Amino acid sequence: MNIVILGAGLMGRLLACSLARAGHTLSVFEEREAASRGAAAFAAAAMLAPLAESAIAEDGVVRLGQHGLERWPELIGALDAPVFFQREGTLVVWHRQDAPDAQRFSQLLAATGQRLPDLPRAQSLDAAALDALEPGMGARFAQGLLLPGEGQLDNHQLMDALLAQMQRLGVALHWSCPRSPEDFNPGQTGEPDWLLDCRGLGAQAQWPELRGVRGEIVTLHAPNVTLSRPTRLIHPRYPIYIAPKLEGYFLVGATEIESDDTSPMSLRSALELLSAAYTVDSGFGEARIIELVAQCRPALPDNQPAVRWLGERTLQVNGLYRHGYLISPAMHDIVLELVKTGTSPLADKLGLALEAAP
């Protein structure tokens, strides 16, 4: 089939690669330039943490995330270029003054575990256990949690590998070329067989309920810091995470700031993120600041993702919120089923309701 995809972000690239690999003819239209790093997918730590997210996310999102965590190795394995992927669990720590917030966090995890018994259980850690996992951590924190089996990947490596794969598979890439669903009539003579709209916030004109949720990321180079797994610091304003990547690079960020502002990071935000990293490991005091990034992620009123029909052969995929890397494999698999058969047993299994356009 001849398939058009609108948007070359994470969802657009994943779908383009899989559909082209299956033998379809793909055209991708993207409003940004080829070298742009402006997509929300570039402003992320790409943490794959369904148990950690279960404290604040709906159960449906957690189920999608469980599916995604298992699917990522297969999706990465199909690419030509290597992509950093790790499943060493997530560490959660807090300062003494934030112990009440940590207790609430633990209670939320326990409640979700009762509703979703196949989720792993958080493991309580004392200072000695913290030190055994991350040397030196026990001297700074008396308690913590290990969320076993959770993972992360390198989003920049992944996005570049997906682009290279699209090029190798012969996907027609139209950069600086914004298009909307109204520009196509799928199924008609001379038109594509299918249209998949994956534009994120670019689809607000057709989906007014979409809103932006700001995420802020600081990239640090700290080769002397030995932190080896994603670490979440319970914070009074919002959860702050530190994600170690390859060769001494770390991403420090916060991803649920209710604002559609895409201006540069504020001094206050930068100080909060950097000071949080410093309190987790004083070695960050000598880190070099490589980049400060702020971007908005697309969210719907219920903060859950959606796939909706705009027509018999037109699908919109959106609202991945702050869970893009966690749930995109499940959304990818659901869309592939819909394109192939018009139905999705996986959507039924994971509890994702397919919507008809208003």
C-alpha positions as CSV (number, residue, x, y, z in Angstrom):
1,M,0.0,0.0,0.0
2,N,0.9,3.6,-0.4
3,I,0.9,5.2,3.1
4,V,1.4,8.8,4.1
5,I,2.6,9.8,7.6
6,L,2.3,13.3,9.0
7,G,5.1,14.0,11.5
8,A,8.7,12.7,11.8
9,G,8.8,12.5,15.5
10,L,9.1,9.3,17.5
11,M,5.7,7.8,16.5
12,G,6.1,8.8,12.8
13,R,9.6,7.3,12.6
14,L,8.7,4.0,14.3
15,L,5.7,3.5,12.1
16,A,7.5,4.5,8.9
17,C,10.3,2.0,9.6
18,S,7.9,-0.9,10.4
19,L,5.6,-0.3,7.5
20,A,8.4,0.2,5.0
21,R,10.0,-3.0,6.2
22,A,6.7,-4.8,5.6
23,G,6.9,-3.7,1.9
24,H,4.6,-0.7,1.8
25,T,5.5,2.6,0.1
26,L,5.9,5.4,2.7
27,S,6.0,9.2,2.4
28,V,6.6,11.3,5.6
29,F,5.8,15.0,5.7
30,E,7.4,17.0,8.5
31,E,7.2,20.8,9.2
32,R,10.7,21.0,10.6
33,E,14.0,20.9,8.8
34,A,15.9,17.6,8.6
35,A,18.5,18.7,11.1
36,S,16.0,20.1,13.6
37,R,16.0,18.8,17.2
38,G,12.8,20.6,18.0
39,A,10.5,17.6,18.2
40,A,9.4,16.6,21.7
41,A,11.1,13.2,21.3
42,F,14.5,15.0,21.5
43,A,13.7,16.6,24.9
44,A,13.4,13.4,26.9
45,A,15.4,11.1,29.1
46,A,13.6,8.1,27.5
47,M,13.1,6.3,30.8
48,L,11.0,3.1,30.6
49,A,9.5,3.0,34.1
50,P,5.9,1.6,34.3
51,L,6.1,1.0,38.0
52,A,7.4,4.5,38.8
53,E,4.8,6.0,36.5
54,S,2.0,4.0,38.2
55,A,2.2,6.4,41.1
56,I,0.7,9.2,39.0
57,A,-0.5,7.6,35.7
58,E,-3.7,5.8,34.9
59,D,-3.7,2.0,34.9
60,G,-4.2,1.9,31.2
61,V,-1.0,3.9,30.7
62,V,0.9,1.5,33.0
63,R,-0.3,-1.5,31.0
64,L,0.8,0.2,27.7
65,G,4.1,0.8,29.4
66,Q,4.6,-2.8,30.5
67,H,4.1,-3.8,26.9
68,G,6.5,-1.2,25.7
69,L,9.2,-2.2,28.1
70,E,9.2,-5.7,26.7
71,R,8.9,-4.6,23.1
72,W,11.8,-2.1,22.9
73,P,14.6,-4.7,22.6
74,E,12.8,-6.1,19.5
75,L,12.3,-2.7,17.9
76,I,15.9,-1.7,18.6
77,G,17.2,-5.0,17.3
78,A,15.6,-4.4,13.9
79,L,17.7,-1.3,13.4
80,D,21.1,-1.1,11.7
81,A,22.7,1.3,14.2
82,P,23.3,0.5,17.9
83,V,21.0,2.1,20.5
84,F,21.9,2.2,24.2
85,F,19.3,0.2,26.1
86,Q,19.4,-0.7,29.8
87,R,17.2,-2.6,32.3
88,E,18.9,-2.1,35.7
89,G,15.9,-0.8,37.5
90,T,15.0,2.7,38.8
91,L,16.4,4.0,42.1
92,V,14.1,6.4,44.1
93,V,15.6,8.5,46.9
94,W,14.6,11.5,49.0
95,H,15.9,13.9,51.6
96,R,14.8,13.6,55.2
97,Q,12.4,16.6,54.9
98,D,10.6,15.0,52.0
99,A,9.9,11.7,53.8
100,P,6.1,12.4,53.9
101,D,6.1,12.7,50.1
102,A,8.1,9.5,49.8
103,Q,5.6,7.7,52.0
104,R,2.7,8.8,49.8
105,F,4.7,7.7,46.8
106,S,5.2,4.2,48.3
107,Q,1.5,4.0,49.2
108,L,0.5,4.8,45.6
109,L,2.9,2.1,44.3
110,A,1.4,-0.4,46.7
111,A,-2.2,0.5,45.7
112,T,-1.4,0.1,42.0
113,G,0.3,-3.2,42.7
114,Q,-3.0,-4.5,44.2
115,R,-4.9,-3.5,41.0
116,L,-2.1,-4.7,38.6
117,P,-0.6,-7.8,40.3
118,D,1.8,-8.5,37.5
119,L,3.7,-5.3,38.2
120,P,7.0,-5.9,40.1
121,R,7.1,-4.8,43.7
122,A,9.3,-2.0,44.9
123,Q,12.1,-3.1,47.1
124,S,12.9,-1.0,50.2
125,L,16.6,-0.1,50.7
126,D,18.5,1.1,53.7
127,A,21.8,3.0,53.6
128,A,23.9,-0.1,53.2
129,A,21.7,-1.5,50.4
130,L,21.8,1.9,48.6
131,D,25.6,1.9,48.9
132,A,25.8,-1.6,47.5
133,L,23.8,-0.5,44.4
134,E,25.4,2.9,44.0
135,P,28.7,3.4,45.9
136,G,28.5,6.5,48.0
137,M,24.7,6.9,47.9
138,G,24.3,5.5,51.4
139,A,26.3,8.4,52.9
140,R,23.8,10.9,51.5
141,F,20.5,9.1,51.8
142,A,19.2,6.9,54.7
143,Q,16.5,5.2,52.7
144,G,15.4,4.5,49.1
145,L,13.5,2.2,46.8
146,L,14.6,0.0,43.9
147,L,12.0,-0.5,41.2
148,P,13.3,-3.7,39.6
149,G,13.4,-4.4,35.9
150,E,12.7,-0.8,34.7
151,G,14.8,0.5,31.9
152,Q,15.9,3.4,29.7
153,L,17.3,4.0,26.2
154,D,19.2,6.8,24.5
155,N,16.6,8.9,22.7
156,H,19.1,10.7,20.4
157,Q,20.7,7.5,19.3
158,L,17.3,6.0,18.7
159,M,15.9,8.9,16.6
160,D,19.1,9.0,14.5
161,A,19.0,5.2,14.0
162,L,15.3,5.4,12.9
163,L,16.1,8.2,10.4
164,A,19.0,6.2,8.9
165,Q,16.7,3.2,8.7
166,M,14.0,5.2,6.9
167,Q,16.5,6.4,4.4
168,R,17.8,2.9,3.8
169,L,14.3,1.6,3.3
170,G,13.5,4.2,0.7
171,V,11.0,6.2,2.7
172,A,10.2,9.5,0.9
173,L,11.1,12.2,3.4
174,H,9.6,15.7,2.9
175,W,11.2,18.1,5.3
176,S,10.0,21.7,5.9
177,C,6.8,20.6,4.4
178,P,3.8,20.9,6.7
179,R,0.7,19.0,5.8
180,S,-2.7,18.3,7.4
181,P,-5.3,15.6,7.0
182,E,-7.4,17.9,4.8
183,D,-4.6,17.8,2.1
184,F,-5.3,14.1,1.4
185,N,-8.2,11.9,0.4
186,P,-7.1,8.3,1.3
187,G,-8.5,5.6,-0.9
188,Q,-9.3,7.9,-3.8
189,T,-7.6,7.7,-7.2
190,G,-4.1,9.2,-7.1
191,E,-4.3,9.4,-3.3
192,P,-2.6,7.4,-0.6
193,D,-4.2,4.2,0.6
194,W,-3.7,5.3,4.3
195,L,-3.0,8.5,6.2
196,L,-1.5,8.4,9.7
197,D,-1.4,11.7,11.6
198,C,1.4,11.7,14.2
199,R,2.1,15.4,14.5
200,G,1.8,15.8,18.2
201,L,1.0,19.4,19.1
202,G,1.1,20.2,15.4
203,A,-2.4,18.6,15.2
204,Q,-4.0,21.2,17.5
205,A,-6.0,22.7,14.7
206,Q,-7.8,19.4,14.1
207,W,-7.7,18.3,17.8
208,P,-8.3,21.4,19.9
209,E,-8.3,19.4,23.2
210,L,-4.6,18.9,22.9
211,R,-2.4,21.0,25.2
212,G,1.3,21.3,25.8
213,V,3.0,20.0,29.0
214,R,6.5,21.5,29.4
215,G,9.5,19.3,30.0
216,E,12.9,20.6,30.8
217,I,16.2,18.7,30.4
218,V,19.8,19.6,31.3
219,T,22.5,17.5,29.7
220,L,25.7,17.2,31.8
221,H,29.1,15.6,31.2
222,A,30.4,14.2,34.5
223,P,32.8,11.4,33.7
224,N,33.8,11.1,37.4
225,V,30.2,10.4,38.5
226,T,29.5,6.6,38.8
227,L,25.7,6.6,39.0
228,S,24.7,3.7,36.9
229,R,20.9,3.6,36.8
230,P,18.1,6.1,36.4
231,T,17.5,7.8,39.7
232,R,14.4,9.7,40.8
233,L,14.6,12.3,43.5
234,I,11.3,13.0,45.3
235,H,10.9,16.8,45.2
236,P,8.3,19.1,46.6
237,R,7.4,20.7,43.3
238,Y,7.7,17.8,40.8
239,P,9.7,14.6,40.4
240,I,13.2,15.1,39.2
241,Y,15.2,12.4,37.5
242,I,18.8,11.7,36.6
243,A,19.4,9.3,33.7
244,P,22.9,8.1,33.1
245,K,23.8,7.6,29.4
246,L,27.0,6.4,27.8
247,E,30.5,8.0,28.2
248,G,29.8,10.0,31.3
249,Y,26.7,11.9,30.1
250,F,23.7,12.4,32.3
251,L,20.3,13.9,31.6
252,V,18.6,15.7,34.5
253,G,15.1,16.8,34.1
254,A,11.5,17.4,35.1
255,T,8.7,16.5,32.8
256,E,5.2,17.5,34.1
257,I,5.2,21.3,34.3
258,E,1.7,22.5,33.3
259,S,2.6,25.1,30.7
260,D,2.7,25.3,27.0
261,D,5.6,27.8,27.1
262,T,8.4,26.7,24.8
263,S,10.8,29.5,25.7
264,P,14.3,28.8,27.1
265,M,14.7,27.3,30.6
266,S,14.4,29.8,33.4
267,L,17.1,30.5,35.9
268,R,15.0,29.0,38.7
269,S,14.4,25.8,36.8
270,A,18.1,25.4,35.9
271,L,19.1,26.0,39.6
272,E,16.6,23.5,40.9
273,L,17.6,20.8,38.4
274,L,21.4,21.4,38.9
275,S,21.1,21.6,42.7
276,A,19.1,18.4,42.8
277,A,21.7,16.6,40.8
278,Y,24.4,18.0,43.2
279,T,22.6,16.7,46.3
280,V,22.3,13.2,44.8
281,D,26.1,13.1,44.0
282,S,28.5,15.9,44.8
283,G,30.6,14.8,41.8
284,F,28.1,16.8,39.7
285,G,29.7,19.9,41.1
286,E,32.5,19.5,38.5
287,A,30.2,18.5,35.6
288,R,30.1,20.5,32.4
289,I,26.7,21.8,31.2
290,I,26.3,20.6,27.7
291,E,22.8,21.7,26.9
292,L,19.6,23.1,28.4
293,V,16.4,22.2,26.6
294,A,12.8,23.0,27.1
295,Q,10.0,21.6,25.0
296,C,6.3,20.8,25.2
297,R,4.8,17.3,25.0
298,P,1.2,16.8,23.6
299,A,-1.4,15.9,26.2
300,L,-5.2,15.4,26.2
301,P,-7.5,16.4,29.0
302,D,-7.3,13.0,30.7
303,N,-3.5,12.7,30.2
304,Q,-4.0,9.4,28.3
305,P,-3.0,8.6,24.7
306,A,-5.6,8.2,22.0
307,V,-6.0,6.7,18.6
308,R,-8.9,8.0,16.7
309,W,-10.4,7.6,13.3
310,L,-10.8,10.6,11.0
311,G,-12.1,8.5,8.2
312,E,-12.2,4.9,6.9
313,R,-8.4,5.1,6.1
314,T,-7.2,7.9,8.3
315,L,-5.9,7.5,11.9
316,Q,-4.7,10.1,14.3
317,V,-2.2,9.1,17.1
318,N,-1.6,11.6,19.8
319,G,-1.7,12.5,23.5
320,L,1.4,10.5,24.6
321,Y,2.0,13.2,27.3
322,R,5.2,12.5,29.3
323,H,5.1,8.8,28.5
324,G,6.2,8.9,24.9
325,Y,9.0,6.4,25.0
326,L,7.3,4.2,27.5
327,I,4.1,3.7,25.6
328,S,5.0,4.3,21.9
329,P,5.8,0.6,21.2
330,A,2.2,-0.3,22.3
331,M,0.7,2.5,20.2
332,H,2.9,1.4,17.3
333,D,1.7,-2.2,17.5
334,I,-2.0,-1.1,17.8
335,V,-1.7,1.1,14.7
336,L,-0.1,-1.7,12.7
337,E,-3.0,-4.0,13.6
338,L,-5.5,-1.3,12.5
339,V,-3.8,-0.7,9.2
340,K,-3.6,-4.4,8.5
341,T,-7.1,-5.6,9.6
342,G,-9.1,-2.6,10.7
343,T,-9.3,-4.0,14.2
344,S,-6.8,-4.2,17.2
345,P,-7.0,-7.1,19.6
346,L,-4.0,-5.5,21.4
347,A,-6.0,-2.3,22.1
348,D,-8.8,-4.3,23.6
349,K,-6.3,-6.3,25.7
350,L,-4.5,-3.2,27.0
351,G,-7.7,-1.2,27.5
352,L,-7.1,1.5,24.9
353,A,-10.4,2.7,23.5
354,L,-10.3,3.7,19.8
355,E,-12.1,6.9,19.2
356,A,-14.2,8.2,16.3
357,A,-13.5,11.8,15.3
358,P,-16.1,14.3,16.5
